[in-house]
């Protein structure tokens, strides 16, 4: 009888260790996924800032004072957004989204309209939306697993910081 209790105890300990190993490994893979999604999001945001600077240069090249001011503001916001740290980037990106949403309205009077720039802005905006969704999905999955009570008690997440969501405006109408 005593041998069976020992065998059952060893089997339970092995099952718990196997579970802990699998959860720690899963959490590590989720952190890697979050890091890769973070890099993709930063790349999409940087690309959108570059597109915004291109649009700003095109608007400043016109002989219209209103468009020139619009271009200066857009270039300033693109520089501000790109130079901000990731944790402080949400507000400048939101302002840039609002300004980029007004591009079509501001360029209606330009003949011929810069359709290639408008298409480039739309593509950059779409890529930011997709990258943000992937990043926030990875953050959600990582946080859900890391905040479970057994995972916290056994410290299976190690010293990895808890990832934060990135919330910006997805679509802005003109």
N, C-alpha and C positions, 0 to 999 in steps of 0.2 A: 504494500500500500504506500509506503514512504517513497519508494522509487518512482511511482507514478506521479506523485505530487511534485517531485523534483523535475521529472520529464515535462510535466505540464507547465511548471514555472519557467523552465528553460525555453520551452516553445513559446510561451507568452512573451517572455523578454525578447526573444528573437523576432517575433512578429512586431512588437513595439519598435525595436531598433530598425527593422526593415521599413516600417511605416515612416519613422522619423527621417530615415535616409531618403526615401522617395519624396517626401514633402520638401525637405531641404533642397534636393536636386531640382524639383519643380519650381520652387521659389527662386533659385538661382537662374534657371532658364527664363523665368518671367522677368527678372531684373535685366537680363541680357536683351530680351525682347523690348523692354521699356527703353533701354539705352539706344538700341538701334532705331526705334521709332522716334526718340528724341532727336537723334542725328538727322533723320529724314525730315522732321518738322523744321528744324533749324535751317536745313538746306532749302526747303520750300519757302520759308520766310525770307531768307537771304535773296533767293531768286526773285521773289515778288518785290523786294526793295530795289533790286537792280532794274526790274521792269518799270517800277515807279519812277526811278531816276531817268530812265530813257524817255518815258512819257513826259516827265517834267522838262527835259531838254527840248523835246519837240514842241511843247506848249510855249516855252520861253523864246523859241525861235520865231514865233509869229509876231506880227506888229500890233498886237492887241494887249492893252494894259491889264485887263481883267485876266486874260489867259496867262500873262506873264506872272502875275501875282499868284495865280493858281499853281503854276509850275514851280515857283519858288517855295511855296508852302509844301508842295508834294515832295520836293527834293529834301527839304529840311526834315520832314517827317520820316522819309525813307532813311536818311542818315541817323536820325534819332532812334528809330526802331532797330536798325542793324547794329548800332553801337551799344544798345542796352543789354544788360545781362538777361539770361533767360527768365529768371524770376521776376524781373521788372519790365518784361517786354510786352505784356498784355495791353497796357494802356496805349503805348505808341502804335502798336499793331492795330488796335481798334480805331484809332484816329486815322491811320493810313487806309484802313478798310473803308471808312466813311468817305474819305477823299477819293479813293479809287472808284467808289460807287458813283461818284459824280462825273467821272471821266466822259461817259457817253453824252451826258447832258451838256457838258462844257464844250465838247468838240462837235456838236451838231452844226454849229455855224461855220465851221471850217470847211472850205471847199478846196480840194476834195477831202472828205473825212479820212482820218488816218485809221482805216479799217484793220491794217496789220497790227497796229499798236493796241487797238481795242481787243482784237483776238488774243494778243499776247497777255494783256491784263486779265482777260477771262480765263485763259489757261493757267496763269499763275495763281489766280484766286481759287480755281478748282483744285489745284495741287495742294494748296495750303489747307483747304477744307478736308481733303482726303487724308493728308498727313496728320492733321489735328485729331481727326476721328480715330485713326490707328493708334496714335499716341495715347489718347484718353482711354481707349479700350485696353491698352496694355497696362496703363496706370490702374484702372479699375480692377483688372484681374489680379495684379500684383498686390494691391491694397487688400482685396478681399481675402486672399490667402494669408497674407502677413498679419492680418488683424484677428485671425482665429485664436481663441484662447490657448489651445495646446501648442500652437506654433509660437506664440509669445512666451508662454511659460518655459518651454524648452529652448527658447532663443534660436530657433532654426533659421531665422533670417540673418543671423550674424550681425554685423555692424552696418549693413547697407542702409542708407537713409530711405525713408518712405518717400516715394515719388509723389509729386503734386500734379494736379490737373492743370491744363492750359486752356483757358476759356477766352475765346475771342469771338467777335461777330462773324458769322459765316457768310451771310449774303446781305448786301446793302443795295437797296434800289436807288436809282437816280432821283 
